[in-house]
Amino acid sequence: MKTTYWQMTVVLTATLFGLTMPAYAVRASDVPTVEQAQAIVETTTAAVVAVLGNTGAPRQANEQAVVDIVEAHVSPYIDYERLSRLLLGSHWKSANPNQRSQFTKQLKLLITRSYSAALPRLVGVEVTYQEPRLSKNGKRVAVRTQVSTYAGSRLAVSYHMYRSETTWRLYDLSVEGVSMMTTYRRSFAQQLKAGTIDTLIEHMAGLNAT
């Protein structure tokens, strides 16, 4: 996988969950709409670009600010346990409670570190929106975009979200049809084939410690 692909996946995921989104939480009796899903992406993308464009702080300071934002605001909008189940597949069922907890913890740290490292690269990216695609059962939606990169090329990027009781939450991201979750799952599967879930957790912890 090319480095540019990974940079873009991390950067584009960060645009969606870089800031809090309280305006789009709805009453428990309401059903989150497709329009709200797209509005979440549009509003937070514009807000992050504006923040980065207006700050004159050093990059290291920006990274720490992103870490603080992630810690304070991301958790309500990303179901890390759900992502962990998706990524581990059948290995989740065989894992004990402590292994599940540790894997989920390391996954959250890995995503947080990716945000803080990649978000400053967002300046200069332009995003246009296409018609969202709602699943037949209405529980999932793909918010489709076209992203203009720094080099002038265009990428098809889709944010795959599922509907909770009060809002939409991200569960996958695809770039040019390539699923980020599928790519991560394959990488983790290779680690598990060569070792155990404990060695995978140790590997992730090592990455998070550098």
C-alpha positions as CSV (number, residue, x, y, z in Angstrom):
1,M,0.0,0.0,0.0
2,K,1.4,3.4,-1.0
3,T,2.3,5.9,1.7
4,T,0.1,8.5,0.1
5,Y,-2.9,6.3,0.6
6,W,-2.3,5.8,4.3
7,Q,-1.7,9.5,4.8
8,M,-4.9,10.4,3.1
9,T,-7.0,7.8,5.0
10,V,-5.7,9.0,8.3
11,V,-6.1,12.7,7.4
12,L,-9.6,12.2,6.1
13,T,-10.7,10.2,9.1
14,A,-9.4,12.9,11.3
15,T,-11.5,15.5,9.5
16,L,-14.7,13.7,10.5
17,F,-13.9,13.2,14.2
18,G,-11.5,16.1,14.9
19,L,-14.1,18.2,16.6
20,T,-17.2,17.6,18.8
21,M,-20.5,17.4,17.0
22,P,-23.2,18.2,19.6
23,A,-25.5,20.0,17.1
24,Y,-26.3,16.7,15.4
25,A,-27.3,14.7,18.4
26,V,-31.1,14.1,18.4
27,R,-33.7,13.1,20.9
28,A,-34.0,9.4,21.6
29,S,-37.5,9.4,20.0
30,D,-36.1,10.8,16.7
31,V,-34.3,8.9,13.9
32,P,-31.0,10.4,12.7
33,T,-31.4,11.3,9.0
34,V,-29.1,11.0,6.0
35,E,-28.9,14.8,5.9
36,Q,-27.5,14.8,9.4
37,A,-24.9,12.3,8.5
38,Q,-23.6,14.4,5.6
39,A,-23.9,17.6,7.7
40,I,-21.6,16.1,10.3
41,V,-19.0,15.4,7.7
42,E,-19.4,18.8,6.0
43,T,-19.4,20.9,9.2
44,T,-16.5,19.2,10.9
45,T,-14.4,19.2,7.8
46,A,-14.9,22.9,7.3
47,A,-14.3,23.6,11.0
48,V,-11.0,21.7,11.1
49,V,-9.8,23.4,7.9
50,A,-10.6,26.8,9.4
51,V,-8.8,26.0,12.7
52,L,-5.7,24.8,10.9
53,G,-5.8,27.8,8.5
54,N,-6.0,30.3,11.3
55,T,-3.5,28.9,13.8
56,G,0.1,30.0,13.8
57,A,1.2,27.6,16.5
58,P,4.1,25.2,15.9
59,R,3.2,21.8,14.5
60,Q,4.1,20.0,17.8
61,A,1.6,22.3,19.6
62,N,-1.0,21.5,17.0
63,E,-0.5,17.8,17.5
64,Q,-1.0,18.1,21.3
65,A,-4.1,20.1,20.6
66,V,-5.5,17.4,18.4
67,V,-4.7,14.8,21.0
68,D,-6.6,16.8,23.6
69,I,-9.6,17.2,21.2
70,V,-9.6,13.5,20.5
71,E,-9.5,12.6,24.1
72,A,-12.3,15.0,25.0
73,H,-14.7,14.6,22.0
74,V,-14.0,11.5,19.8
75,S,-15.1,8.7,22.2
76,P,-18.8,9.5,22.0
77,Y,-18.7,9.2,18.2
78,I,-16.5,6.2,17.6
79,D,-17.5,2.8,19.1
80,Y,-14.0,1.4,19.7
81,E,-15.3,-1.9,20.9
82,R,-17.4,-2.3,17.7
83,L,-14.4,-1.5,15.6
84,S,-12.3,-4.0,17.6
85,R,-14.9,-6.7,17.0
86,L,-14.9,-6.0,13.3
87,L,-11.1,-5.9,13.1
88,L,-10.4,-9.1,15.0
89,G,-13.3,-11.1,13.5
90,S,-13.4,-14.6,15.0
91,H,-10.4,-13.9,17.2
92,W,-12.6,-11.5,19.2
93,K,-14.8,-14.4,20.3
94,S,-11.9,-16.5,21.5
95,A,-10.3,-13.6,23.3
96,N,-10.8,-13.3,27.1
97,P,-12.2,-10.1,28.6
98,N,-8.7,-8.7,29.5
99,Q,-7.4,-9.3,26.0
100,R,-10.5,-7.6,24.5
101,S,-10.0,-4.6,26.8
102,Q,-6.3,-4.3,26.1
103,F,-6.8,-4.6,22.3
104,T,-9.5,-1.9,22.4
105,K,-7.3,0.3,24.5
106,Q,-4.3,0.0,22.1
107,L,-6.6,0.5,19.0
108,K,-7.9,3.8,20.5
109,L,-4.3,5.0,21.2
110,L,-3.3,4.0,17.7
111,I,-6.1,6.0,16.2
112,T,-5.5,9.0,18.5
113,R,-1.8,9.0,17.5
114,S,-2.7,8.8,13.8
115,Y,-5.0,11.8,14.2
116,S,-2.4,14.0,16.0
117,A,0.3,13.2,13.5
118,A,-1.8,13.6,10.3
119,L,-4.2,16.4,10.9
120,P,-1.7,19.3,10.2
121,R,-1.4,17.9,6.7
122,L,-5.1,18.7,6.1
123,V,-4.4,22.3,5.0
124,G,-5.0,22.7,1.3
125,V,-7.3,19.7,0.8
126,E,-10.6,20.5,-1.0
127,V,-13.7,18.3,-0.6
128,T,-16.8,18.1,-2.7
129,Y,-19.9,16.0,-1.8
130,Q,-22.0,13.6,-3.8
131,E,-25.4,12.0,-3.0
132,P,-25.1,9.8,0.1
133,R,-26.1,6.2,-0.2
134,L,-28.5,4.8,2.4
135,S,-28.6,1.0,3.0
136,K,-32.0,-0.7,2.4
137,N,-32.6,-1.1,6.1
138,G,-31.8,2.5,6.7
139,K,-29.2,1.7,9.4
140,R,-26.1,2.5,7.4
141,V,-25.1,5.3,5.1
142,A,-22.1,6.1,2.9
143,V,-21.3,9.8,2.8
144,R,-19.5,10.1,-0.5
145,T,-16.9,12.7,-1.4
146,Q,-14.3,13.7,-3.9
147,V,-11.1,15.0,-2.4
148,S,-8.5,17.1,-4.2
149,T,-5.1,16.3,-2.9
150,Y,-2.0,18.5,-2.5
151,A,-0.6,17.1,-5.8
152,G,-3.7,18.0,-7.8
153,S,-5.1,14.4,-8.1
154,R,-8.7,13.5,-7.0
155,L,-9.7,10.6,-4.7
156,A,-13.1,9.1,-4.1
157,V,-13.6,8.9,-0.4
158,S,-16.6,7.4,1.4
159,Y,-17.4,7.7,5.1
160,H,-19.3,4.6,6.2
161,M,-21.5,5.3,9.2
162,Y,-24.0,3.4,11.2
163,R,-27.1,4.8,13.0
164,S,-27.2,4.7,16.7
165,E,-30.1,5.8,18.8
166,T,-29.1,9.5,18.8
167,T,-26.6,10.1,16.0
168,W,-24.4,8.5,13.2
169,R,-21.1,6.9,14.1
170,L,-18.2,6.0,11.8
171,Y,-17.3,2.3,11.3
172,D,-15.3,2.4,8.1
173,L,-13.6,4.6,5.5
174,S,-12.9,3.7,1.9
175,V,-10.5,5.5,-0.5
176,E,-10.9,4.6,-4.1
177,G,-13.0,1.6,-3.1
178,V,-10.3,0.3,-0.7
179,S,-11.7,-0.2,2.8
180,M,-9.5,1.0,5.7
181,M,-11.1,-1.6,8.0
182,T,-10.5,-4.4,5.6
183,T,-6.8,-3.3,5.2
184,Y,-6.3,-3.1,9.0
185,R,-8.1,-6.5,9.4
186,R,-5.7,-8.2,7.0
187,S,-2.7,-6.6,8.7
188,F,-3.9,-7.8,12.1
189,A,-4.7,-11.3,10.6
190,Q,-1.1,-11.6,9.4
191,Q,0.1,-10.7,12.9
192,L,-2.2,-13.3,14.5
193,K,-1.2,-16.0,12.0
194,A,2.4,-15.5,13.1
195,G,1.6,-15.2,16.8
196,T,-1.2,-14.7,19.3
197,I,-3.5,-11.9,20.3
198,D,-1.1,-11.1,23.1
199,T,1.8,-10.6,20.7
200,L,-0.5,-8.5,18.5
201,I,-1.4,-6.3,21.5
202,E,2.3,-6.1,22.4
203,H,3.1,-5.0,18.8
204,M,0.4,-2.3,18.9
205,A,1.7,-1.1,22.3
206,G,5.2,-0.9,20.9
207,L,3.9,1.3,18.0
208,N,2.0,3.5,20.5
209,A,5.1,3.9,22.7
210,T,7.4,5.3,19.9
